[in-house]
């Protein structure tokens, strides 16, 4: 095999973007051979835009069973991700899954088990892991040079969306169609990054507000408190109702702190505040004789490689694993971690309690199904075009 024969299931915003990357030659080891979409308008788009050699299907199941593909990208509404992935694995295909891994961890565990049984390559589209600023943050923290994590704060509120956005599809912002709001739609990348860089918390207490800023039934405003096994604490704040928003990720460690403010004009810098002369917060707290003691520190910009290949980088790594055995950007099995955080935040708010990880998956599904049973669909569907920078 010299090229991976790829099928794309779901050619909405992200699926069509992937097709465009293939057609532009950005993924030289991938050949687009098939697409599938239930919407006639998207199939018509494929007929008008893609080469005649690309086979067009209405159902992802038919594409999977066609024998045309070596691998598939699943870019459908969230509930279908585990269902289609399991079917693909059963039919001997490699799978790249768009975020999130699914809506609830119980289904994702089944998907992971099917992947392991198949022995096929399983990747997750966590394209933000290719961003040099987050790779550098992880590198510094993993090195241990600044000691243990004390505090984690991420304010990610630059997701501003209008009502027209939510009215653009009947599956959007409904419990039965999408399975959640800002946590499940916009924030899977940040929830993945926060656990990839800082580890998984042990406890979560969250407050999710449904339809606070929009006429929707799911959450569009969230504040969550996190506790980590080593005693560190964290806060995660997100919304689709703020403009201008903020995207500031700050990690305080015993020997300093790391700040990435991606919402500023000078975004893309990793600023490291390092205490001088081997000083630590904990040592100064315990040993300083002055009540208002200060610690000298330096501020410097950490040097990165400047690379940020995003979706193309993830897809090229996926092809590389299939053809050459080289590393993925993100193993598909890791998708359950960020989803666990999302599920924990929902469950904490729904039950008005602190949730200990691992969560009670049966209770979460019971609560989710209550909301699905009462779910409605958006009535006024409008045509609109949105960005493809890693979000739907």
BALOBA-1460 file (C-alpha; in Angstrom, 3 decimals):
// residues 392
<rec num="1" residu="x" x="0.000" y="0.000" z="0.000"/>
<rec num="2" residu="x" x="1.428" y="3.376" z="-1.024"/>
<rec num="3" residu="x" x="-1.634" y="5.458" z="-0.190"/>
<rec num="4" residu="x" x="-4.470" y="5.109" z="2.272"/>
<rec num="5" residu="x" x="-7.817" y="4.905" z="0.504"/>
<rec num="6" residu="x" x="-10.014" y="7.157" z="2.601"/>
<rec num="7" residu="x" x="-13.758" y="7.489" z="3.034"/>
<rec num="8" residu="x" x="-15.307" y="10.491" z="4.771"/>
<rec num="9" residu="x" x="-18.587" y="9.917" z="6.585"/>
<rec num="10" residu="x" x="-20.327" y="13.251" z="7.051"/>
<rec num="11" residu="x" x="-19.327" y="16.124" z="4.751"/>
<rec num="12" residu="x" x="-20.586" y="19.092" z="6.709"/>
<rec num="13" residu="x" x="-18.191" y="21.786" z="7.915"/>
<rec num="14" residu="x" x="-15.364" y="19.513" z="9.040"/>
<rec num="15" residu="x" x="-15.885" y="16.616" z="6.625"/>
<rec num="16" residu="x" x="-15.886" y="18.931" z="3.623"/>
<rec num="17" residu="x" x="-12.784" y="20.669" z="4.979"/>
<rec num="18" residu="x" x="-10.972" y="17.324" z="5.118"/>
<rec num="19" residu="x" x="-12.054" y="16.591" z="1.556"/>
<rec num="20" residu="x" x="-10.636" y="19.952" z="0.525"/>
<rec num="21" residu="x" x="-7.297" y="19.109" z="2.147"/>
<rec num="22" residu="x" x="-7.125" y="15.847" z="0.207"/>
<rec num="23" residu="x" x="-8.037" y="17.521" z="-3.080"/>
<rec num="24" residu="x" x="-5.402" y="20.216" z="-2.511"/>
<rec num="25" residu="x" x="-2.695" y="17.610" z="-2.004"/>
<rec num="26" residu="x" x="-2.018" y="18.519" z="1.615"/>
<rec num="27" residu="x" x="-2.123" y="14.837" z="2.600"/>
<rec num="28" residu="x" x="0.028" y="13.117" z="-0.062"/>
<rec num="29" residu="x" x="-0.349" y="9.643" z="1.430"/>
<rec num="30" residu="x" x="-4.163" y="9.754" z="1.434"/>
<rec num="31" residu="x" x="-6.487" y="9.220" z="-1.528"/>
<rec num="32" residu="x" x="-10.128" y="10.237" z="-1.143"/>
<rec num="33" residu="x" x="-12.239" y="7.449" z="-2.659"/>
<rec num="34" residu="x" x="-15.691" y="7.829" z="-1.062"/>
<rec num="35" residu="x" x="-17.964" y="10.079" z="0.981"/>
<rec num="36" residu="x" x="-21.307" y="9.530" z="2.689"/>
<rec num="37" residu="x" x="-23.914" y="11.965" z="3.922"/>
<rec num="38" residu="x" x="-27.619" y="11.622" z="4.650"/>
<rec num="39" residu="x" x="-28.321" y="15.170" z="3.481"/>
<rec num="40" residu="x" x="-29.071" y="15.487" z="-0.206"/>
<rec num="41" residu="x" x="-27.604" y="18.997" z="-0.279"/>
<rec num="42" residu="x" x="-24.250" y="17.693" z="0.903"/>
<rec num="43" residu="x" x="-24.292" y="14.803" z="-1.579"/>
<rec num="44" residu="x" x="-25.013" y="17.335" z="-4.323"/>
<rec num="45" residu="x" x="-22.090" y="19.399" z="-3.087"/>
<rec num="46" residu="x" x="-19.897" y="16.323" z="-3.407"/>
<rec num="47" residu="x" x="-21.097" y="15.653" z="-6.960"/>
<rec num="48" residu="x" x="-20.331" y="19.228" z="-7.975"/>
<rec num="49" residu="x" x="-17.036" y="19.582" z="-6.121"/>
<rec num="50" residu="x" x="-15.247" y="16.253" z="-5.912"/>
<rec num="51" residu="x" x="-13.777" y="14.164" z="-8.770"/>
<rec num="52" residu="x" x="-16.063" y="11.658" z="-10.457"/>
<rec num="53" residu="x" x="-13.855" y="8.880" z="-9.089"/>
<rec num="54" residu="x" x="-15.116" y="9.608" z="-5.560"/>
<rec num="55" residu="x" x="-18.047" y="7.291" z="-4.824"/>
<rec num="56" residu="x" x="-20.996" y="8.954" z="-3.074"/>
<rec num="57" residu="x" x="-23.148" y="7.148" z="-0.502"/>
<rec num="58" residu="x" x="-26.167" y="8.194" z="1.508"/>
<rec num="59" residu="x" x="-25.408" y="5.959" z="4.504"/>
<rec num="60" residu="x" x="-22.110" y="5.586" z="6.297"/>
<rec num="61" residu="x" x="-22.852" y="1.899" z="6.781"/>
<rec num="62" residu="x" x="-22.939" y="1.380" z="3.017"/>
<rec num="63" residu="x" x="-19.626" y="3.185" z="2.583"/>
<rec num="64" residu="x" x="-18.045" y="1.070" z="5.325"/>
<rec num="65" residu="x" x="-19.237" y="-2.175" z="3.747"/>
<rec num="66" residu="x" x="-18.395" y="-1.155" z="0.172"/>
<rec num="67" residu="x" x="-14.866" y="-2.535" z="0.224"/>
<rec num="68" residu="x" x="-13.554" y="0.665" z="-1.362"/>
<rec num="69" residu="x" x="-11.748" y="2.049" z="1.686"/>
<rec num="70" residu="x" x="-8.811" y="1.254" z="3.921"/>
<rec num="71" residu="x" x="-9.895" y="3.851" z="6.481"/>
<rec num="72" residu="x" x="-12.689" y="6.259" z="7.335"/>
<rec num="73" residu="x" x="-13.040" y="9.648" z="8.955"/>
<rec num="74" residu="x" x="-16.192" y="9.911" z="11.070"/>
<rec num="75" residu="x" x="-17.474" y="13.503" z="11.030"/>
<rec num="76" residu="x" x="-21.143" y="12.985" z="11.852"/>
<rec num="77" residu="x" x="-23.311" y="14.193" z="14.762"/>
<rec num="78" residu="x" x="-21.868" y="13.010" z="18.057"/>
<rec num="79" residu="x" x="-24.098" y="10.083" z="18.972"/>
<rec num="80" residu="x" x="-23.103" y="8.305" z="15.745"/>
<rec num="81" residu="x" x="-19.350" y="8.373" z="16.405"/>
<rec num="82" residu="x" x="-19.099" y="5.158" z="18.486"/>
<rec num="83" residu="x" x="-21.746" y="3.379" z="16.389"/>
<rec num="84" residu="x" x="-20.002" y="3.971" z="13.072"/>
<rec num="85" residu="x" x="-16.535" y="3.414" z="14.526"/>
<rec num="86" residu="x" x="-17.505" y="-0.001" z="15.862"/>
<rec num="87" residu="x" x="-18.986" y="-0.950" z="12.495"/>
<rec num="88" residu="x" x="-15.818" y="0.194" z="10.718"/>
<rec num="89" residu="x" x="-13.594" y="-1.835" z="13.022"/>
<rec num="90" residu="x" x="-15.804" y="-4.888" z="12.501"/>
<rec num="91" residu="x" x="-15.271" y="-4.470" z="8.756"/>
<rec num="92" residu="x" x="-11.496" y="-4.204" z="9.038"/>
<rec num="93" residu="x" x="-11.112" y="-0.456" z="8.556"/>
<rec num="94" residu="x" x="-8.838" y="2.026" z="10.303"/>
<rec num="95" residu="x" x="-10.727" y="4.890" z="11.976"/>
<rec num="96" residu="x" x="-10.115" y="8.581" z="12.512"/>
<rec num="97" residu="x" x="-12.867" y="9.987" z="14.733"/>
<rec num="98" residu="x" x="-13.743" y="13.659" z="14.917"/>
<rec num="99" residu="x" x="-14.219" y="15.112" z="18.380"/>
<rec num="100" residu="x" x="-15.882" y="14.346" z="20.689"/>
<rec num="101" residu="x" x="-15.385" y="10.590" z="20.975"/>
<rec num="102" residu="x" x="-19.083" y="10.299" z="21.710"/>
<rec num="103" residu="x" x="-21.715" y="11.697" z="24.025"/>
<rec num="104" residu="x" x="-21.348" y="9.344" z="27.003"/>
<rec num="105" residu="x" x="-18.387" y="7.297" z="28.195"/>
<rec num="106" residu="x" x="-20.261" y="3.994" z="28.349"/>
<rec num="107" residu="x" x="-20.605" y="3.974" z="24.536"/>
<rec num="108" residu="x" x="-17.014" y="5.147" z="24.076"/>
<rec num="109" residu="x" x="-15.736" y="2.250" z="26.189"/>
<rec num="110" residu="x" x="-17.469" y="-0.106" z="23.753"/>
<rec num="111" residu="x" x="-15.843" y="1.726" z="20.840"/>
<rec num="112" residu="x" x="-12.417" y="1.439" z="22.453"/>
<rec num="113" residu="x" x="-12.921" y="-2.276" z="23.055"/>
<rec num="114" residu="x" x="-13.888" y="-2.787" z="19.399"/>
<rec num="115" residu="x" x="-10.778" y="-0.899" z="18.304"/>
<rec num="116" residu="x" x="-8.522" y="-3.013" z="20.484"/>
<rec num="117" residu="x" x="-10.105" y="-6.235" z="19.244"/>
<rec num="118" residu="x" x="-9.700" y="-5.188" z="15.603"/>
<rec num="119" residu="x" x="-6.032" y="-4.272" z="15.850"/>
<rec num="120" residu="x" x="-6.644" y="-1.407" z="13.426"/>
<rec num="121" residu="x" x="-5.277" y="2.121" z="13.722"/>
<rec num="122" residu="x" x="-7.566" y="4.330" z="15.782"/>
<rec num="123" residu="x" x="-6.983" y="8.081" z="15.898"/>
<rec num="124" residu="x" x="-8.840" y="11.012" z="17.454"/>
<rec num="125" residu="x" x="-8.978" y="14.403" z="15.757"/>
<rec num="126" residu="x" x="-7.400" y="16.380" z="18.583"/>
<rec num="127" residu="x" x="-5.739" y="18.832" z="16.229"/>
<rec num="128" residu="x" x="-4.979" y="21.334" z="18.991"/>
<rec num="129" residu="x" x="-2.323" y="18.928" z="20.247"/>
<rec num="130" residu="x" x="-0.313" y="19.901" z="17.164"/>
<rec num="131" residu="x" x="-0.151" y="23.531" z="18.309"/>
<rec num="132" residu="x" x="3.400" y="24.370" z="19.393"/>
<rec num="133" residu="x" x="2.232" y="26.478" z="22.350"/>
<rec num="134" residu="x" x="0.395" y="23.580" z="23.980"/>
<rec num="135" residu="x" x="3.137" y="21.110" z="23.117"/>
<rec num="136" residu="x" x="5.617" y="23.443" z="24.828"/>
<rec num="137" residu="x" x="3.417" y="23.767" z="27.929"/>
<rec num="138" residu="x" x="3.269" y="19.998" z="28.231"/>
<rec num="139" residu="x" x="7.009" y="19.676" z="27.679"/>
<rec num="140" residu="x" x="7.827" y="22.155" z="30.456"/>
<rec num="141" residu="x" x="5.392" y="20.613" z="32.940"/>
<rec num="142" residu="x" x="6.445" y="17.034" z="32.147"/>
<rec num="143" residu="x" x="10.116" y="17.990" z="32.614"/>
<rec num="144" residu="x" x="9.481" y="18.745" z="36.291"/>
<rec num="145" residu="x" x="11.674" y="21.860" z="36.207"/>
<rec num="146" residu="x" x="8.932" y="23.955" z="37.832"/>
<rec num="147" residu="x" x="7.836" y="21.283" z="40.293"/>
<rec num="148" residu="x" x="4.336" y="20.040" z="40.976"/>
<rec num="149" residu="x" x="1.166" y="21.683" z="39.704"/>
<rec num="150" residu="x" x="-0.651" y="23.800" z="42.304"/>
<rec num="151" residu="x" x="-3.392" y="25.478" z="40.307"/>
<rec num="152" residu="x" x="-4.976" y="25.190" z="36.858"/>
<rec num="153" residu="x" x="-7.154" y="27.911" z="35.324"/>
<rec num="154" residu="x" x="-8.635" y="28.019" z="31.834"/>
<rec num="155" residu="x" x="-11.029" y="30.760" z="30.808"/>
<rec num="156" residu="x" x="-12.180" y="29.833" z="27.309"/>
<rec num="157" residu="x" x="-15.000" y="32.186" z="26.408"/>
<rec num="158" residu="x" x="-14.142" y="33.213" z="22.842"/>
<rec num="159" residu="x" x="-16.782" y="30.897" z="21.364"/>
<rec num="160" residu="x" x="-19.325" y="33.637" z="20.659"/>
<rec num="161" residu="x" x="-22.300" y="32.184" z="18.758"/>
<rec num="162" residu="x" x="-25.540" y="33.784" z="17.629"/>
<rec num="163" residu="x" x="-29.016" y="32.300" z="17.634"/>
<rec num="164" residu="x" x="-28.677" y="31.875" z="13.866"/>
<rec num="165" residu="x" x="-25.798" y="29.471" z="14.481"/>
<rec num="166" residu="x" x="-27.954" y="27.260" z="16.683"/>
<rec num="167" residu="x" x="-30.864" y="27.480" z="14.255"/>
<rec num="168" residu="x" x="-28.691" y="26.273" z="11.347"/>
<rec num="169" residu="x" x="-29.293" y="22.576" z="12.018"/>
<rec num="170" residu="x" x="-32.074" y="20.666" z="13.733"/>
<rec num="171" residu="x" x="-29.559" y="18.498" z="15.631"/>
<rec num="172" residu="x" x="-27.710" y="21.449" z="17.139"/>
<rec num="173" residu="x" x="-28.071" y="22.379" z="20.813"/>
<rec num="174" residu="x" x="-30.530" y="19.586" z="21.602"/>
<rec num="175" residu="x" x="-30.072" y="16.737" z="24.060"/>
<rec num="176" residu="x" x="-31.309" y="14.178" z="21.571"/>
<rec num="177" residu="x" x="-29.495" y="15.557" z="18.543"/>
<rec num="178" residu="x" x="-26.167" y="16.761" z="19.930"/>
<rec num="179" residu="x" x="-26.086" y="15.473" z="23.480"/>
<rec num="180" residu="x" x="-24.906" y="18.740" z="24.998"/>
<rec num="181" residu="x" x="-23.874" y="22.307" z="24.321"/>
<rec num="182" residu="x" x="-20.625" y="24.222" z="24.688"/>
<rec num="183" residu="x" x="-18.925" y="21.384" z="26.591"/>
<rec num="184" residu="x" x="-19.621" y="18.809" z="23.910"/>
<rec num="185" residu="x" x="-19.471" y="20.997" z="20.813"/>
<rec num="186" residu="x" x="-16.891" y="23.741" z="21.266"/>
<rec num="187" residu="x" x="-14.756" y="22.567" z="24.201"/>
<rec num="188" residu="x" x="-13.648" y="18.958" z="23.532"/>
<rec num="189" residu="x" x="-10.232" y="20.249" z="22.419"/>
<rec num="190" residu="x" x="-9.722" y="22.238" z="25.623"/>
<rec num="191" residu="x" x="-10.996" y="19.401" z="27.803"/>
<rec num="192" residu="x" x="-8.550" y="17.092" z="26.038"/>
<rec num="193" residu="x" x="-5.668" y="19.547" z="26.387"/>
<rec num="194" residu="x" x="-6.267" y="20.253" z="30.068"/>
<rec num="195" residu="x" x="-6.058" y="16.541" z="30.912"/>
<rec num="196" residu="x" x="-3.221" y="15.887" z="28.418"/>
<rec num="197" residu="x" x="-1.107" y="18.666" z="29.922"/>
<rec num="198" residu="x" x="-2.166" y="18.615" z="33.591"/>
<rec num="199" residu="x" x="-3.585" y="15.121" z="34.144"/>
<rec num="200" residu="x" x="-7.061" y="14.042" z="35.170"/>
<rec num="201" residu="x" x="-8.689" y="15.577" z="38.243"/>
<rec num="202" residu="x" x="-10.157" y="13.366" z="40.942"/>
<rec num="203" residu="x" x="-13.205" y="15.524" z="41.739"/>
<rec num="204" residu="x" x="-15.419" y="17.914" z="39.784"/>
<rec num="205" residu="x" x="-18.039" y="20.416" z="40.951"/>
<rec num="206" residu="x" x="-19.715" y="22.244" z="38.109"/>
<rec num="207" residu="x" x="-22.532" y="24.658" z="37.363"/>
<rec num="208" residu="x" x="-23.961" y="24.447" z="33.858"/>
<rec num="209" residu="x" x="-26.616" y="26.902" z="32.687"/>
<rec num="210" residu="x" x="-28.946" y="25.768" z="29.916"/>
<rec num="211" residu="x" x="-30.109" y="28.394" z="27.433"/>
<rec num="212" residu="x" x="-28.782" y="31.271" z="29.507"/>
<rec num="213" residu="x" x="-27.890" y="33.407" z="26.490"/>
<rec num="214" residu="x" x="-29.665" y="31.616" z="23.630"/>
<rec num="215" residu="x" x="-32.984" y="29.968" z="22.935"/>
<rec num="216" residu="x" x="-31.590" y="26.426" z="23.295"/>
<rec num="217" residu="x" x="-32.152" y="23.506" z="25.642"/>
<rec num="218" residu="x" x="-28.487" y="22.675" z="26.395"/>
<rec num="219" residu="x" x="-25.724" y="24.500" z="28.283"/>
<rec num="220" residu="x" x="-24.204" y="27.710" z="26.932"/>
<rec num="221" residu="x" x="-22.484" y="28.844" z="30.151"/>
<rec num="222" residu="x" x="-20.312" y="26.699" z="32.461"/>
<rec num="223" residu="x" x="-18.138" y="27.191" z="35.532"/>
<rec num="224" residu="x" x="-16.383" y="24.113" z="36.922"/>
<rec num="225" residu="x" x="-14.110" y="23.579" z="39.917"/>
<rec num="226" residu="x" x="-11.546" y="20.764" z="39.735"/>
<rec num="227" residu="x" x="-9.535" y="18.949" z="42.415"/>
<rec num="228" residu="x" x="-6.460" y="16.881" z="41.552"/>
<rec num="229" residu="x" x="-4.989" y="13.853" z="43.344"/>
<rec num="230" residu="x" x="-1.965" y="15.862" z="44.566"/>
<rec num="231" residu="x" x="-4.171" y="18.558" z="46.112"/>
<rec num="232" residu="x" x="-3.973" y="21.001" z="43.209"/>
<rec num="233" residu="x" x="-7.163" y="22.820" z="42.250"/>
<rec num="234" residu="x" x="-8.492" y="24.229" z="39.018"/>
<rec num="235" residu="x" x="-11.238" y="26.279" z="37.428"/>
<rec num="236" residu="x" x="-12.645" y="25.825" z="33.916"/>
<rec num="237" residu="x" x="-14.954" y="28.551" z="32.597"/>
<rec num="238" residu="x" x="-16.614" y="28.576" z="29.189"/>
<rec num="239" residu="x" x="-19.567" y="30.092" z="27.327"/>
<rec num="240" residu="x" x="-20.845" y="30.920" z="23.851"/>
<rec num="241" residu="x" x="-22.379" y="34.179" z="25.073"/>
<rec num="242" residu="x" x="-19.367" y="36.482" z="25.601"/>
<rec num="243" residu="x" x="-17.885" y="38.946" z="23.118"/>
<rec num="244" residu="x" x="-15.071" y="39.755" z="23.110"/>
<rec num="245" residu="x" x="-14.168" y="36.520" z="24.827"/>
<rec num="246" residu="x" x="-11.016" y="35.284" z="26.524"/>
<rec num="247" residu="x" x="-8.805" y="32.266" z="25.916"/>
<rec num="248" residu="x" x="-6.290" y="32.185" z="28.762"/>
<rec num="249" residu="x" x="-4.728" y="28.962" z="30.065"/>
<rec num="250" residu="x" x="-2.638" y="29.425" z="33.203"/>
<rec num="251" residu="x" x="-0.880" y="26.699" z="35.201"/>
<rec num="252" residu="x" x="0.765" y="27.600" z="38.511"/>
<rec num="253" residu="x" x="3.442" y="25.238" z="39.784"/>
<rec num="254" residu="x" x="5.600" y="25.200" z="42.901"/>
<rec num="255" residu="x" x="8.461" y="26.874" z="41.034"/>
<rec num="256" residu="x" x="6.571" y="29.347" z="38.874"/>
<rec num="257" residu="x" x="3.750" y="29.500" z="36.355"/>
<rec num="258" residu="x" x="3.062" y="29.128" z="32.649"/>
<rec num="259" residu="x" x="0.616" y="31.365" z="30.796"/>
<rec num="260" residu="x" x="-0.780" y="31.073" z="27.304"/>
<rec num="261" residu="x" x="-3.206" y="33.833" z="26.350"/>
<rec num="262" residu="x" x="-4.513" y="32.855" z="22.925"/>
<rec num="263" residu="x" x="-7.179" y="35.563" z="22.875"/>
<rec num="264" residu="x" x="-4.749" y="38.473" z="22.547"/>
<rec num="265" residu="x" x="-3.322" y="39.957" z="19.363"/>
<rec num="266" residu="x" x="0.081" y="38.622" z="20.356"/>
<rec num="267" residu="x" x="-1.382" y="35.140" z="20.798"/>
<rec num="268" residu="x" x="0.962" y="32.240" z="20.306"/>
<rec num="269" residu="x" x="3.421" y="32.988" z="23.124"/>
<rec num="270" residu="x" x="4.229" y="30.693" z="26.026"/>
<rec num="271" residu="x" x="5.220" y="32.950" z="28.918"/>
<rec num="272" residu="x" x="7.119" y="31.260" z="31.744"/>
<rec num="273" residu="x" x="7.398" y="32.913" z="35.161"/>
<rec num="274" residu="x" x="10.244" y="31.103" z="36.956"/>
<rec num="275" residu="x" x="11.199" y="31.715" z="40.578"/>
<rec num="276" residu="x" x="14.892" y="32.579" z="40.991"/>
<rec num="277" residu="x" x="17.636" y="30.753" z="42.872"/>
<rec num="278" residu="x" x="15.704" y="27.528" z="43.185"/>
<rec num="279" residu="x" x="12.993" y="29.145" z="45.298"/>
<rec num="280" residu="x" x="9.590" y="27.508" z="45.599"/>
<rec num="281" residu="x" x="6.198" y="28.700" z="46.754"/>
<rec num="282" residu="x" x="5.987" y="26.006" z="49.412"/>
<rec num="283" residu="x" x="9.503" y="26.645" z="50.731"/>
<rec num="284" residu="x" x="8.919" y="30.379" z="51.048"/>
<rec num="285" residu="x" x="5.536" y="29.902" z="52.705"/>
<rec num="286" residu="x" x="7.080" y="27.642" z="55.352"/>
<rec num="287" residu="x" x="10.464" y="29.263" z="55.933"/>
<rec num="288" residu="x" x="10.319" y="33.010" z="55.215"/>
<rec num="289" residu="x" x="10.624" y="35.252" z="58.274"/>
<rec num="290" residu="x" x="8.742" y="38.163" z="56.683"/>
<rec num="291" residu="x" x="4.968" y="38.099" z="56.611"/>
<rec num="292" residu="x" x="4.843" y="39.838" z="53.231"/>
<rec num="293" residu="x" x="7.858" y="38.109" z="51.695"/>
<rec num="294" residu="x" x="8.230" y="38.274" z="47.910"/>
<rec num="295" residu="x" x="10.114" y="35.929" z="45.629"/>
<rec num="296" residu="x" x="12.301" y="37.147" z="42.810"/>
<rec num="297" residu="x" x="11.382" y="35.678" z="39.458"/>
<rec num="298" residu="x" x="12.142" y="35.965" z="35.771"/>
<rec num="299" residu="x" x="9.622" y="36.145" z="32.945"/>
<rec num="300" residu="x" x="10.645" y="34.753" z="29.607"/>
<rec num="301" residu="x" x="9.005" y="33.565" z="26.442"/>
<rec num="302" residu="x" x="9.609" y="29.852" z="25.911"/>
<rec num="303" residu="x" x="10.993" y="29.030" z="22.500"/>
<rec num="304" residu="x" x="8.811" y="26.769" z="20.369"/>
<rec num="305" residu="x" x="9.296" y="25.190" z="16.971"/>
<rec num="306" residu="x" x="6.539" y="27.461" z="15.623"/>
<rec num="307" residu="x" x="4.678" y="24.575" z="14.014"/>
<rec num="308" residu="x" x="0.907" y="24.201" z="14.158"/>
<rec num="309" residu="x" x="-0.240" y="21.847" z="11.367"/>
<rec num="310" residu="x" x="-3.704" y="21.282" z="12.884"/>
<rec num="311" residu="x" x="-6.043" y="18.868" z="11.026"/>
<rec num="312" residu="x" x="-3.606" y="18.198" z="8.210"/>
<rec num="313" residu="x" x="-0.948" y="17.252" z="10.753"/>
<rec num="314" residu="x" x="-3.314" y="14.815" z="12.458"/>
<rec num="315" residu="x" x="-4.332" y="13.236" z="9.145"/>
<rec num="316" residu="x" x="-0.770" y="12.912" z="7.873"/>
<rec num="317" residu="x" x="0.226" y="11.260" z="11.147"/>
<rec num="318" residu="x" x="-2.772" y="8.907" z="10.778"/>
<rec num="319" residu="x" x="-1.611" y="7.863" z="7.318"/>
<rec num="320" residu="x" x="1.925" y="7.535" z="8.642"/>
<rec num="321" residu="x" x="0.819" y="5.113" z="11.364"/>
<rec num="322" residu="x" x="-1.064" y="2.970" z="8.839"/>
<rec num="323" residu="x" x="1.717" y="2.935" z="6.233"/>
<rec num="324" residu="x" x="4.880" y="3.196" z="8.317"/>
<rec num="325" residu="x" x="3.988" y="2.556" z="11.950"/>
<rec num="326" residu="x" x="4.900" y="6.100" z="13.035"/>
<rec num="327" residu="x" x="3.169" y="7.839" z="16.007"/>
<rec num="328" residu="x" x="-0.312" y="9.335" z="15.952"/>
<rec num="329" residu="x" x="-0.980" y="12.824" z="17.262"/>
<rec num="330" residu="x" x="-3.652" y="11.353" z="19.557"/>
<rec num="331" residu="x" x="-4.620" y="7.731" z="20.067"/>
<rec num="332" residu="x" x="-8.335" y="7.177" z="19.660"/>
<rec num="333" residu="x" x="-8.469" y="5.522" z="23.051"/>
<rec num="334" residu="x" x="-7.619" y="8.867" z="24.679"/>
<rec num="335" residu="x" x="-10.881" y="10.442" z="23.551"/>
<rec num="336" residu="x" x="-12.621" y="9.069" z="26.616"/>
<rec num="337" residu="x" x="-10.596" y="11.290" z="28.971"/>
<rec num="338" residu="x" x="-11.896" y="14.687" z="27.892"/>
<rec num="339" residu="x" x="-15.394" y="13.230" z="27.518"/>
<rec num="340" residu="x" x="-15.165" y="11.985" z="31.099"/>
<rec num="341" residu="x" x="-14.572" y="15.585" z="32.193"/>
<rec num="342" residu="x" x="-17.545" y="16.787" z="30.140"/>
<rec num="343" residu="x" x="-19.780" y="14.034" z="31.541"/>
<rec num="344" residu="x" x="-18.589" y="14.788" z="35.083"/>
<rec num="345" residu="x" x="-19.397" y="18.496" z="34.697"/>
<rec num="346" residu="x" x="-22.875" y="17.733" z="33.400"/>
<rec num="347" residu="x" x="-23.551" y="15.130" z="36.087"/>
<rec num="348" residu="x" x="-22.323" y="17.408" z="38.872"/>
<rec num="349" residu="x" x="-24.630" y="20.196" z="37.755"/>
<rec num="350" residu="x" x="-27.580" y="17.883" z="37.158"/>
<rec num="351" residu="x" x="-27.304" y="16.313" z="40.631"/>
<rec num="352" residu="x" x="-26.089" y="19.492" z="42.384"/>
<rec num="353" residu="x" x="-23.207" y="17.491" z="43.879"/>
<rec num="354" residu="x" x="-19.451" y="17.058" z="43.676"/>
<rec num="355" residu="x" x="-18.638" y="14.139" z="41.371"/>
<rec num="356" residu="x" x="-15.715" y="11.811" z="42.038"/>
<rec num="357" residu="x" x="-13.946" y="10.274" z="39.060"/>
<rec num="358" residu="x" x="-14.496" y="7.723" z="37.625"/>
<rec num="359" residu="x" x="-18.090" y="8.837" z="37.290"/>
<rec num="360" residu="x" x="-21.187" y="6.704" z="37.787"/>
<rec num="361" residu="x" x="-21.773" y="5.946" z="34.098"/>
<rec num="362" residu="x" x="-25.177" y="4.374" z="34.639"/>
<rec num="363" residu="x" x="-26.414" y="7.405" z="36.554"/>
<rec num="364" residu="x" x="-25.076" y="9.743" z="33.878"/>
<rec num="365" residu="x" x="-26.857" y="7.827" z="31.113"/>
<rec num="366" residu="x" x="-30.063" y="7.744" z="33.155"/>
<rec num="367" residu="x" x="-29.960" y="11.522" z="33.591"/>
<rec num="368" residu="x" x="-29.040" y="12.110" z="29.956"/>
<rec num="369" residu="x" x="-31.902" y="9.924" z="28.747"/>
<rec num="370" residu="x" x="-34.355" y="11.936" z="30.840"/>
<rec num="371" residu="x" x="-33.283" y="15.007" z="28.939"/>
<rec num="372" residu="x" x="-33.320" y="13.209" z="25.603"/>
<rec num="373" residu="x" x="-36.887" y="12.083" z="26.228"/>
<rec num="374" residu="x" x="-37.961" y="15.693" z="26.732"/>
<rec num="375" residu="x" x="-35.771" y="17.013" z="23.915"/>
<rec num="376" residu="x" x="-37.132" y="19.154" z="21.106"/>
<rec num="377" residu="x" x="-35.728" y="20.032" z="17.729"/>
<rec num="378" residu="x" x="-34.884" y="23.507" z="16.499"/>
<rec num="379" residu="x" x="-37.726" y="24.580" z="14.204"/>
<rec num="380" residu="x" x="-36.258" y="27.358" z="12.093"/>
<rec num="381" residu="x" x="-33.327" y="25.914" z="10.158"/>
<rec num="382" residu="x" x="-31.360" y="28.492" z="8.185"/>
<rec num="383" residu="x" x="-28.474" y="28.196" z="5.753"/>
<rec num="384" residu="x" x="-25.210" y="29.545" z="7.106"/>
<rec num="385" residu="x" x="-21.473" y="29.162" z="6.703"/>
<rec num="386" residu="x" x="-19.204" y="28.852" z="9.734"/>
<rec num="387" residu="x" x="-15.482" y="28.673" z="10.370"/>
<rec num="388" residu="x" x="-13.598" y="25.378" z="10.214"/>
<rec num="389" residu="x" x="-10.896" y="26.151" z="12.776"/>
<rec num="390" residu="x" x="-11.417" y="23.003" z="14.777"/>
<rec num="391" residu="x" x="-15.018" y="23.689" z="15.775"/>
<rec num="392" residu="x" x="-18.464" y="22.867" z="14.448"/>
